[in-house]
Amino acid sequence: MSDMITADLVDLDLSADTKQAATRALAERMVALGRVTDLEGFLADVAAREAQMPTGLDGGIGIPHCRSEHVTEPTLAFGRSTAGVDFGAADGPADLIFLIAAPAGADDAHLTILSSLARQLMNAGFTAALRSVGDAAAAAALIRGEEPAPAEDAPEETEETEETEDTGVVSAAASAEAAPGSTGADAGRPGRPFRIVAVTSCPTGIAHTYMAAESLENAGREEGVEVVVETQGSAGFTRLDPAVIAAADGVILAHDVAVREKDRFAGKPTVDTGVKAAINRPGELIGEVRAKAARGEVTSASPGATPVERGGESGEGYGTKLRKWLMSGVSYMVPFVAAGGLLIALGFAIGGYEINKAPSVMDHFVWTQADSWAALLFQIGGVAFAFLVPVLAGYIAYGMADRPGLVPGFVGGSIALTINAGFLGGLAAGLISGAVVLAIQRVPIPKALRGIMPVVVIPLVSAAVVGFLMFVVIGKPIASAQSGMTDWLNGLSGANAVLLGALLGLMMCFDLGGPVNKVAYTFATAGIAVASPSDSAMKIMAAVMAAGMVPPLAMALATTVRGRLFNAAERENGKAAWVLGASFISEGAIPFAAADPLRVIPSSMVGGAVTGALSMAFGATLRAPHGGIFVVPLIGNPLLYLVAVAAGVCVTTALVIVLKGLRKPVTGASAQGPGGGADPSSPTPGAKQAVAA
């Protein structure tokens, strides 16, 4: 911890009144020491992490943190606020604020030290000392562990506490004897306390994972319960001993990402919740497990819901869950799209568009003939494309029901291809598969059969049910709908085609790689995922790729022609955006959108709509699902296609420059640019709030 925090990274009089301003003030100290290379990029990463789940903790603590490529070494900054800053904790604002910055490839040793800090924050003596410390150097020393913090009202332990933080397994043993008069699950268990095994994990795996573990251990000591925790954090994890799991009386899964190897905990009373619940109310969770055990409520036959299915403490509705399920399938499908599509495109580039009629290369491959190599690439790409619908369906089901959903999902997706139900059939098969598995898991199963459920019973029954539904019940209507949609697209011309191009352009530029962008992209790639795509499908693919290139190219152009409107970090990002935009990587505009969403995103959407509409109007076609300007030889009407891209880039650039030029300069320390004056690129307070949201 010695190199991780110094006096220069401590602010005992933090004057910021919002979490964005507090984070910026602490991050600026990291920049001044060379620990962070790009302030705006780092703050965007912090805001993205904050959007996943608020980082405020009960007890007046805020712990914003992230892993970022803009961090040179693991760093911790500390601020103490008199007025308090709202980080979303239930009990009010935070006065102790820790900003943790970890490099994208931080080593395990440093992350273990960060986890140690997270555990210290659960010590009331440590936080009390930080609230009373008088100077920055003493505060830094206290955080580094050079000055012990006295424990306040620490519970007396009857056994030595064991800690193995570097391995990711921790345990807190309570009294060896159960409390006198214990009831429920403790009855008939003389000579030992109630035993709980737990798993904690959070999206970043730096702070909340270890704080939840410490909180559960402390609560276990107070309740006279033996708690053993497996922390699945960024520093890696060591699996709990199977004997420890077997001897446990209950399980607590406190997580916001998937629990790895969850099947190990089958056959136990289980509480499945979010990681913050373990931090804020560990005693309640322990009480819930003991109550379930007392009632004999074994949930192994119906394992806890997957992270995307359960709402946790965030109160997610079914609409949000459905979006996550679908995005799970799309995210696994996209690599197959890119690999298969580009291989097919290379085959066309080498052998011409008649290469799709070539015989199998197994029997007709000649090493010295270019056409043989073209046919080889085309046929490999075709095999990869054949996985699109099964992978989509399989991983939608996986998002709903975890690994048991994979078998019926892949089977249903393959049937969708067999009956020509296509992309729509894959969506339906995935959702049906997940629902069937979840339904099977809710059926009470005798203990003797639980071991074979995930391996034999669930795959067998779910695959049979999904296959029956796809072949006999819903397959034909979906295939008819798919055929109707294809015929409608093939019939689009004139104004209708232009409007479709504009709509797809708006979607591609709305969230720059997010769910809406992926919907438009998946719609386009589904149309060309066949050996002989229709002309309309290739026009849609062309419009989508053209629009997706606009935002990063426009930001690159804007930083080039009007650099004074952007800070040094944004101008540097603009250089990279040229390459990203040319390669059809819309995410290249995210740093700009995160810093100033109210100007950048609407401007990008207008430019994307212009490009999409012009591409459709010009009749440009594209057989490759990716590649940007590098697949221009595969584009129909390539010159007009480039004109459409250029038009959208110019429109977006002009709008961004005009909107940024109209705003009033932001005053205050947080708006200081490299030269010490007001930095015109600093987002307005409203924009900052939009980023955090």
matplotlib code that plots the C-alpha trace (Angstrom):
import matplotlib.pyplot as plt

x = [0.0, 3.0, 3.2, -0.5, -1.4, 0.7, -0.1, -0.5, -3.4, -5.3, -7.7, -9.0, -11.1, -12.9, -15.3, -17.1, -20.9, -21.7, -20.2, -19.0, -17.2, -15.7, -14.5, -13.0, -11.1, -9.5, -8.8, -7.0, -4.6, -3.9, -3.3, -0.9, 1.2, 1.2, -1.0, -3.8, -3.0, -6.4, -8.6, -11.8, -11.3, -10.8, -13.8, -15.9, -14.8, -15.7, -19.1, -19.7, -18.9, -21.1, -24.0, -23.9, -24.5, -24.1, -20.9, -22.1, -22.1, -23.9, -21.7, -20.8, -18.5, -18.2, -15.9, -16.0, -13.7, -12.9, -10.4, -9.2, -6.7, -5.9, -4.4, -0.6, -0.4, -2.9, -3.7, -5.9, -7.0, -8.9, -11.1, -12.9, -16.0, -17.6, -20.9, -21.1, -21.5, -24.3, -23.0, -26.4, -26.2, -29.4, -28.4, -27.3, -24.3, -20.7, -18.0, -15.2, -14.6, -12.0, -11.3, -9.7, -8.0, -6.7, -5.0, -6.8, -4.2, -3.5, -1.5, -3.0, -0.7, -1.9, -5.5, -5.1, -3.9, -6.9, -9.1, -7.4, -8.5, -12.1, -12.0, -10.6, -13.6, -15.8, -13.7, -15.4, -12.2, -10.4, -13.2, -13.3, -9.6, -9.9, -12.6, -10.4, -6.9, -5.4, -3.1, -2.8, 0.4, -1.1, -4.2, -2.1, -0.1, -3.2, -4.6, -1.3, -1.6, 1.4, -0.7, -3.0, -6.6, -8.1, -11.1, -14.3, -16.5, -15.0, -16.8, -14.8, -13.7, -13.4, -11.2, -8.5, -9.8, -8.2, -7.6, -6.1, -7.0, -4.4, -6.1, -9.6, -10.9, -11.6, -13.3, -14.6, -15.1, -17.4, -17.7, -17.1, -20.3, -23.8, -25.5, -27.6, -31.2, -30.6, -33.6, -34.6, -31.7, -29.4, -31.5, -29.9, -26.5, -24.7, -21.0, -20.9, -22.4, -24.6, -22.4, -22.7, -20.7, -20.9, -19.7, -19.3, -18.6, -19.2, -18.7, -15.2, -14.1, -12.1, -14.0, -17.6, -16.5, -14.2, -16.3, -19.3, -17.1, -15.8, -19.4, -20.7, -17.8, -18.3, -22.1, -21.3, -19.1, -21.8, -24.5, -22.4, -22.5, -19.5, -19.1, -16.7, -16.6, -15.2, -14.4, -14.6, -12.7, -10.2, -7.3, -8.6, -10.2, -9.6, -12.5, -14.0, -13.0, -15.8, -15.7, -16.5, -19.4, -20.7, -20.7, -22.5, -26.0, -26.8, -25.5, -25.4, -24.7, -24.1, -23.3, -23.9, -22.1, -22.4, -21.2, -18.6, -19.3, -22.6, -23.6, -21.3, -23.8, -26.7, -28.7, -28.5, -30.9, -29.8, -30.2, -29.4, -29.1, -27.0, -23.6, -24.7, -27.2, -24.3, -22.6, -25.6, -27.7, -25.5, -27.4, -30.7, -29.2, -27.8, -31.3, -32.9, -30.6, -31.2, -35.0, -34.9, -32.9, -35.3, -38.2, -36.4, -36.5, -33.9, -33.5, -31.0, -33.6, -34.3, -30.9, -30.9, -31.8, -29.1, -27.8, -29.8, -33.0, -33.1, -33.8, -31.5, -31.9, -32.0, -35.7, -35.3, -38.5, -39.1, -38.3, -34.8, -34.3, -35.5, -33.0, -30.2, -31.3, -31.3, -28.0, -26.4, -27.3, -26.2, -22.9, -21.9, -23.2, -21.3, -17.8, -19.3, -20.8, -17.4, -15.4, -17.8, -18.8, -15.2, -14.2, -17.1, -16.1, -12.5, -13.7, -15.8, -12.9, -10.5, -12.8, -15.7, -19.4, -19.8, -17.6, -20.7, -21.3, -17.9, -17.9, -16.7, -13.0, -12.7, -12.7, -11.6, -8.9, -5.8, -3.0, -1.9, -5.3, -6.6, -10.2, -9.6, -8.4, -11.4, -13.7, -12.0, -12.4, -16.0, -16.9, -15.2, -17.1, -20.4, -19.8, -19.1, -22.3, -24.3, -23.7, -25.3, -28.9, -28.0, -25.5, -28.0, -30.7, -28.3, -26.9, -30.3, -31.3, -27.9, -28.7, -32.0, -31.1, -27.3, -25.6, -28.7, -30.2, -27.4, -28.6, -32.2, -31.1, -28.7, -31.2, -34.0, -31.7, -30.7, -34.3, -35.0, -32.5, -33.9, -37.5, -36.3, -37.5, -34.2, -33.4, -36.9, -37.0, -33.7, -35.0, -38.1, -36.1, -33.8, -36.6, -38.6, -35.6, -34.8, -38.4, -38.6, -35.4, -36.5, -39.9, -38.2, -35.9, -38.9, -40.3, -39.6, -37.1, -36.2, -32.7, -31.5, -32.1, -30.6, -27.2, -28.3, -30.6, -28.1, -26.4, -29.3, -32.8, -32.8, -31.1, -33.3, -36.6, -35.9, -34.5, -37.6, -40.0, -38.3, -38.0, -41.7, -42.7, -40.4, -41.3, -45.0, -46.4, -44.8, -42.1, -44.4, -45.9, -42.5, -41.1, -44.0, -43.3, -39.7, -40.6, -43.0, -40.4, -37.9, -40.4, -41.2, -37.6, -37.0, -39.9, -38.6, -37.7, -37.7, -38.9, -39.5, -36.0, -34.6, -36.7, -35.5, -31.9, -32.4, -34.0, -31.1, -28.7, -30.3, -30.2, -26.5, -25.5, -27.9, -25.7, -22.5, -22.2, -25.0, -28.2, -30.0, -26.9, -26.7, -30.3, -29.7, -26.5, -28.0, -31.0, -28.6, -26.3, -29.2, -30.1, -26.8, -26.2, -27.0, -25.1, -26.9, -28.3, -30.9, -30.2, -32.3, -30.4, -27.1, -28.3, -29.4, -25.9, -24.3, -26.4, -25.8, -22.0, -21.8, -23.8, -21.7, -18.6, -19.9, -19.5, -15.8, -14.8, -16.8, -15.2, -11.8, -12.5, -13.9, -10.8, -8.7, -10.4, -11.5, -9.1, -9.6, -13.1, -11.6, -9.1, -5.7, -7.0, -9.9, -7.6, -5.4, -8.5, -9.4, -6.3, -7.2, -10.8, -9.7, -8.6, -11.5, -14.0, -12.4, -12.6, -16.3, -15.8, -18.5, -17.2, -14.4, -16.7, -17.6, -15.0, -16.5, -20.1, -19.4, -17.8, -20.5, -23.5, -26.1, -24.1, -22.3, -25.0, -27.8, -25.2, -24.1, -27.7, -28.4, -25.2, -25.9, -29.5, -28.2, -25.6, -28.1, -30.6, -28.1, -26.6, -30.0, -30.8, -27.6, -28.3, -25.0, -24.7, -22.3, -21.7, -19.3, -20.7, -17.6, -14.4, -15.1, -13.2, -11.0, -13.9, -14.7, -13.8, -16.8, -19.2, -21.7, -21.5, -18.4, -17.8, -21.4, -21.1, -18.1, -20.0, -22.8, -20.3, -18.5, -21.9, -22.8, -19.4, -19.6, -23.1, -22.1, -18.9, -20.7, -23.3, -20.8, -18.7, -21.8, -23.2, -19.9, -19.3, -22.6, -22.1, -20.8, -17.3, -17.4, -15.7, -14.1, -11.1, -12.6, -12.8, -9.1, -7.4, -3.8, -2.8, -4.6, -7.5, -11.1, -11.3, -14.1, -14.6, -15.6, -19.2, -21.9, -23.4, -26.4, -24.1, -22.2, -25.4, -26.4, -23.0, -23.5, -27.0]
y = [0.0, 2.3, 3.4, 3.3, 6.4, 9.4, 12.7, 14.3, 11.9, 13.0, 16.0, 16.4, 19.5, 18.2, 20.9, 19.1, 18.8, 16.2, 12.8, 13.8, 16.8, 14.8, 12.1, 14.7, 16.5, 13.3, 12.1, 15.4, 14.6, 11.2, 13.0, 15.5, 12.5, 10.8, 7.9, 8.7, 9.6, 10.7, 12.5, 12.5, 8.9, 7.8, 9.7, 8.1, 4.7, 5.6, 6.9, 3.7, 1.7, 3.9, 3.4, -0.3, 0.1, 3.1, 2.9, 4.6, 2.4, 2.8, 4.5, 7.6, 5.9, 6.5, 4.2, 5.0, 2.7, 1.1, -0.7, 1.6, 1.6, 5.2, 4.2, 3.6, 1.9, 0.9, 4.2, 5.2, 8.8, 9.8, 12.8, 13.9, 16.1, 18.2, 18.7, 15.1, 13.9, 11.6, 8.4, 6.6, 5.0, 4.4, 6.2, 9.5, 11.3, 10.1, 12.0, 9.5, 9.1, 6.7, 6.7, 3.5, 3.3, 0.0, -0.6, -2.7, -5.4, -4.9, -7.7, -9.9, -8.6, -5.0, -6.0, -8.0, -4.9, -3.0, -5.8, -5.3, -1.6, -2.7, -4.9, -2.1, 0.0, -2.4, -1.6, 1.2, 2.1, 2.6, 5.0, 6.9, 7.5, 8.8, 11.2, 12.7, 12.6, 16.1, 16.1, 14.5, 12.6, 11.0, 10.0, 8.4, 6.5, 5.3, 4.0, 2.3, 0.5, 2.2, 3.3, 0.8, 1.9, 0.9, -1.4, 0.0, -2.5, -5.3, -8.6, -11.0, -14.0, -17.4, -18.7, -17.1, -15.5, -17.0, -14.8, -15.8, -12.8, -13.4, -16.7, -15.3, -17.5, -16.1, -17.6, -16.3, -19.0, -18.3, -20.2, -23.9, -24.5, -23.6, -21.0, -22.5, -22.9, -22.8, -23.8, -24.6, -25.7, -25.7, -28.2, -31.7, -30.2, -30.3, -29.4, -27.0, -23.8, -23.3, -23.3, -21.0, -20.9, -17.7, -16.3, -12.6, -10.9, -7.6, -6.3, -4.8, -7.3, -4.7, -3.3, -4.5, -8.2, -8.0, -5.6, -8.0, -10.8, -8.9, -7.8, -11.4, -12.6, -9.9, -10.6, -14.3, -13.8, -11.6, -14.3, -17.2, -18.6, -20.0, -18.3, -19.2, -16.9, -17.4, -14.0, -14.2, -10.9, -9.5, -10.9, -14.4, -16.9, -20.2, -22.6, -23.6, -27.0, -29.5, -30.9, -27.4, -27.0, -30.5, -29.7, -26.3, -25.8, -23.0, -20.8, -17.1, -15.9, -12.2, -11.2, -8.9, -11.0, -14.7, -17.0, -19.3, -23.1, -22.4, -26.1, -26.8, -25.4, -27.6, -29.3, -26.4, -23.8, -20.8, -17.0, -15.3, -11.6, -8.6, -7.8, -4.6, -6.6, -8.5, -5.2, -3.4, -6.1, -9.3, -10.2, -10.4, -12.6, -15.0, -15.0, -15.8, -18.8, -20.2, -19.7, -21.6, -24.4, -24.6, -25.0, -27.5, -25.2, -26.7, -24.8, -27.0, -28.4, -24.8, -23.0, -19.3, -17.1, -16.1, -12.5, -11.4, -13.0, -11.8, -8.2, -8.1, -4.8, -2.7, -3.4, -4.4, -5.0, -7.7, -5.2, -4.7, -8.4, -9.2, -6.7, -8.4, -11.8, -10.7, -8.8, -12.0, -13.8, -11.0, -10.5, -14.1, -14.1, -11.0, -12.7, -15.5, -12.7, -10.9, -14.1, -15.7, -12.6, -11.4, -14.9, -15.0, -11.4, -12.5, -15.4, -13.1, -10.7, -13.4, -15.6, -13.3, -13.6, -16.9, -18.6, -19.5, -22.2, -23.8, -27.5, -28.7, -28.0, -31.5, -33.0, -30.1, -28.2, -27.3, -25.6, -23.4, -22.1, -18.8, -20.0, -23.0, -20.7, -18.4, -21.4, -22.5, -19.1, -18.9, -22.3, -21.8, -18.5, -20.3, -22.9, -20.0, -18.2, -21.4, -21.0, -17.6, -18.6, -21.5, -19.4, -16.6, -18.9, -20.9, -17.8, -16.1, -19.3, -19.2, -15.6, -16.8, -20.1, -20.4, -23.5, -25.7, -23.5, -24.1, -27.6, -26.7, -23.3, -24.7, -27.4, -24.9, -22.6, -25.4, -26.3, -22.7, -23.0, -26.4, -25.0, -21.7, -19.7, -17.8, -14.9, -14.6, -18.4, -18.1, -15.4, -17.4, -20.6, -18.9, -17.4, -20.6, -22.7, -20.5, -20.5, -24.3, -24.8, -22.4, -24.2, -27.6, -26.3, -25.2, -28.8, -30.5, -33.3, -36.1, -35.7, -38.9, -37.5, -34.1, -35.1, -36.2, -33.2, -30.9, -33.6, -35.9, -34.8, -31.1, -31.5, -34.4, -32.9, -29.4, -30.4, -32.6, -29.9, -27.2, -29.4, -30.3, -26.7, -25.5, -28.3, -28.8, -25.7, -22.3, -23.1, -22.7, -19.4, -18.0, -19.2, -17.6, -14.3, -14.5, -15.1, -12.2, -9.9, -10.9, -10.3, -6.9, -5.9, -7.1, -5.0, -1.8, 0.9, 4.7, 6.7, 3.6, 2.4, 5.9, 6.1, 2.7, 3.8, 6.9, 4.9, 2.4, 5.3, 6.9, 3.5, 2.9, 6.3, 6.4, 4.5, 3.7, 0.0, -0.3, -2.3, -0.1, -0.1, -3.9, -4.3, -2.5, -4.3, -7.7, -6.9, -6.2, -9.1, -11.6, -10.6, -11.4, -14.6, -16.8, -18.0, -15.8, -12.7, -10.6, -7.2, -5.5, -7.2, -6.1, -2.5, -2.6, -3.9, -1.2, 1.5, 0.2, 0.0, 3.5, 5.0, 3.3, 4.8, 8.4, 9.3, 8.5, 9.9, 13.1, 13.5, 13.0, 15.7, 18.1, 17.8, 18.4, 21.5, 23.1, 21.8, 24.7, 23.4, 20.2, 19.6, 17.9, 14.4, 14.7, 15.9, 12.8, 10.6, 12.2, 10.8, 7.3, 7.9, 8.2, 4.6, 3.4, 5.1, 3.9, 0.3, 0.6, 0.7, 3.1, 2.9, 5.2, 8.1, 7.0, 9.2, 12.3, 11.2, 10.4, 13.8, 15.8, 13.6, 16.4, 17.7, 14.7, 12.1, 14.2, 15.4, 11.9, 10.7, 13.4, 12.6, 8.8, 9.3, 11.3, 8.7, 5.8, 7.5, 8.4, 4.9, 3.4, 6.1, 5.4, 1.7, 0.8, -2.9, -4.8, -8.5, -8.2, -7.5, -5.6, -4.0, -0.3, 1.2, -2.0, -3.8, -1.1, -3.4, -5.5, -2.6, -2.0, 1.7, 2.3, 6.0, 7.0, 4.9, 7.0, 10.2, 9.1, 8.5, 11.8, 13.7, 12.3, 13.0, 16.6, 17.1, 15.7, 17.6, 20.9, 20.3, 19.4, 22.5, 24.8, 23.4, 23.5, 27.0, 28.2, 27.1, 29.4, 28.6, 26.6, 28.2, 26.7, 24.5, 21.5, 23.5, 24.3, 23.2, 22.4, 26.0, 27.0, 28.7, 27.6, 24.5, 24.9, 21.1, 20.6, 19.4, 21.4, 20.1, 18.7, 16.8, 15.4, 14.2, 12.6, 10.7, 9.4, 8.3]
z = [0.0, 0.5, -3.2, -3.6, -1.5, -0.4, 1.2, -2.2, -2.8, 0.3, 0.6, 4.1, 3.2, 0.1, -0.9, -3.8, -3.3, -6.0, -6.6, -10.0, -8.6, -5.8, -8.1, -10.5, -7.6, -6.4, -10.0, -10.7, -7.9, -9.6, -12.9, -11.2, -10.0, -13.4, -12.1, -14.6, -18.2, -19.4, -16.9, -19.0, -20.1, -16.6, -15.3, -18.0, -16.8, -13.2, -14.3, -16.2, -13.1, -11.0, -13.4, -12.8, -9.0, -6.6, -4.7, -1.5, 1.7, 5.0, 7.6, 5.5, 3.0, -0.7, -2.7, -6.4, -8.3, -11.6, -13.7, -16.6, -19.4, -18.4, -15.1, -15.0, -11.6, -8.8, -6.9, -4.0, -3.3, -0.1, 0.5, 3.7, 3.2, 5.9, 4.1, 2.8, -0.8, -2.0, -3.4, -3.2, 0.2, 2.0, 5.2, 3.5, 2.2, 2.6, 4.4, 3.7, 0.0, -1.4, -5.2, -6.2, -9.7, -10.9, -14.3, -16.8, -16.2, -12.6, -10.9, -8.2, -5.4, -5.8, -6.0, -2.9, -1.1, -2.4, -1.0, 2.4, 2.3, 1.6, 4.7, 6.8, 6.0, 7.9, 11.1, 13.0, 14.7, 11.4, 10.0, 13.3, 13.2, 9.6, 10.7, 13.4, 11.8, 11.5, 8.5, 5.1, 5.8, 8.9, 7.0, 4.3, 6.9, 8.6, 5.3, 4.5, 7.8, 9.4, 12.4, 13.9, 14.3, 17.7, 17.5, 19.1, 20.8, 18.9, 19.6, 21.7, 19.6, 21.2, 18.3, 16.2, 13.0, 9.9, 6.9, 3.5, 1.5, -1.1, -2.1, -2.1, 0.7, 4.1, 7.2, 10.5, 13.2, 16.0, 19.3, 19.0, 20.9, 19.7, 21.8, 24.6, 23.8, 20.1, 18.0, 14.5, 12.3, 15.3, 17.2, 17.2, 16.4, 19.7, 19.8, 16.8, 15.6, 12.6, 9.5, 6.4, 3.3, 1.2, -2.1, -2.7, -6.1, -7.7, -11.3, -10.7, -8.1, -6.2, -3.3, -2.7, -3.0, 0.0, 2.0, 1.8, 2.9, 5.9, 6.8, 6.7, 8.9, 11.5, 11.6, 11.9, 15.0, 16.6, 15.8, 17.0, 13.4, 11.5, 8.2, 5.4, 2.4, -1.1, -2.6, -6.4, -7.0, -9.4, -7.4, -8.3, -6.0, -4.4, -4.4, -1.1, 0.1, -1.0, 2.6, 4.0, 1.5, 2.4, 6.1, 5.7, 6.9, 4.5, 1.6, 1.0, -2.6, -2.5, -6.1, -9.0, -11.5, -12.2, -9.4, -10.8, -10.5, -8.7, -8.9, -6.0, -3.6, -4.7, -1.9, 0.6, 1.9, -0.1, 0.0, -3.3, -3.3, -4.3, -3.0, -1.2, 0.9, 2.4, 3.3, 4.7, 6.3, 6.8, 10.0, 8.2, 5.5, 8.2, 9.8, 6.4, 5.9, 9.4, 9.0, 5.6, 7.2, 10.1, 7.7, 5.7, 2.7, 0.4, -2.9, -4.6, -7.1, -8.0, -7.9, -7.2, -10.2, -12.5, -12.2, -15.2, -14.0, -10.5, -9.7, -6.7, -4.9, -8.0, -8.6, -12.2, -14.2, -16.7, -19.5, -18.2, -17.7, -21.2, -22.6, -20.7, -21.9, -25.5, -25.1, -23.7, -26.9, -29.2, -27.4, -27.9, -31.5, -32.7, -32.9, -35.1, -37.3, -37.7, -38.3, -40.7, -42.5, -43.1, -44.3, -46.8, -47.9, -48.5, -50.5, -52.7, -53.0, -54.2, -56.3, -57.3, -56.4, -58.2, -55.6, -53.7, -56.4, -56.0, -55.0, -51.6, -51.1, -49.4, -52.9, -55.2, -53.5, -55.6, -53.6, -56.5, -57.6, -56.2, -56.7, -54.4, -51.6, -52.2, -52.0, -48.8, -47.1, -48.3, -47.0, -43.6, -43.3, -44.2, -41.4, -38.9, -40.1, -39.5, -35.8, -35.6, -34.7, -32.5, -30.5, -30.3, -28.9, -26.7, -24.9, -24.5, -22.6, -20.8, -19.7, -18.3, -16.7, -16.6, -18.0, -18.0, -20.6, -23.2, -24.4, -25.2, -26.5, -29.0, -30.0, -30.5, -32.5, -34.8, -35.3, -36.2, -39.0, -40.1, -40.5, -42.0, -39.0, -39.1, -36.7, -35.3, -34.6, -32.7, -30.5, -29.7, -29.2, -26.7, -24.6, -24.6, -23.7, -20.7, -19.5, -19.8, -17.8, -15.1, -14.9, -14.5, -11.8, -9.7, -9.6, -6.2, -6.8, -4.4, -2.9, -4.5, -8.0, -7.5, -8.6, -12.1, -12.7, -14.4, -16.4, -17.5, -16.5, -17.4, -20.8, -21.7, -20.7, -21.8, -25.2, -25.9, -24.9, -26.8, -29.9, -29.8, -29.5, -32.3, -34.7, -34.1, -32.4, -33.0, -35.7, -38.7, -37.7, -36.9, -40.3, -42.0, -40.2, -41.1, -44.8, -44.7, -43.2, -45.9, -48.7, -47.2, -47.1, -50.6, -51.7, -50.1, -52.6, -52.9, -49.9, -47.7, -48.1, -47.4, -44.2, -43.1, -43.7, -41.6, -38.7, -38.7, -38.7, -35.7, -33.8, -34.7, -33.2, -30.2, -27.7, -29.6, -29.1, -26.6, -26.8, -29.4, -31.6, -31.3, -32.3, -35.5, -36.2, -35.5, -37.7, -40.5, -40.0, -39.8, -43.3, -44.9, -42.8, -45.8, -48.7, -51.2, -49.4, -51.1, -52.5, -49.8, -47.0, -48.4, -48.7, -45.0, -44.0, -46.0, -44.4, -40.9, -41.3, -42.9, -40.0, -37.4, -38.8, -38.5, -34.8, -34.3, -37.6, -36.9, -33.4, -35.0, -37.6, -35.1, -32.8, -35.9, -37.3, -34.0, -31.5, -29.1, -28.2, -26.8, -24.1, -24.6, -23.7, -26.2, -28.9, -28.2, -28.4, -31.6, -33.3, -32.3, -33.4, -37.1, -37.1, -35.0, -37.2, -40.4, -38.9, -38.1, -34.3, -33.1, -29.5, -30.6, -29.9, -26.4, -24.6, -26.3, -25.6, -22.0, -21.4, -23.2, -24.0, -24.6, -27.5, -28.9, -29.0, -30.8, -33.3, -34.0, -34.4, -37.0, -39.0, -38.7, -40.1, -43.0, -43.9, -43.5, -45.7, -48.4, -48.4, -49.1, -51.7, -53.5, -53.6, -51.9, -51.0, -48.6, -48.2, -45.2, -41.7, -40.6, -41.8, -42.5, -45.3, -45.5, -47.3, -49.8, -52.7, -51.6, -51.5, -54.4, -55.6, -53.4, -54.4, -53.6, -50.4, -49.3, -50.2, -47.8, -45.0, -45.7, -45.7, -42.3, -40.8, -42.0, -40.6, -37.2, -37.1, -37.9, -35.3, -32.5, -33.3, -33.3, -30.1, -28.2, -29.4, -28.1, -24.5, -21.8, -20.4, -17.2, -14.2, -11.2, -10.6, -12.3, -15.6, -15.7, -18.9, -19.4, -19.6, -16.4, -18.1, -18.4, -20.4, -23.0, -23.2, -19.6, -19.5, -18.0, -14.7, -16.5, -18.9, -16.0, -14.4, -17.7, -17.8, -14.3, -15.1]

ax = plt.figure().add_subplot(projection="3d")
ax.plot(x, y, z, "-o")
ax.set_aspect("equal")
plt.show()
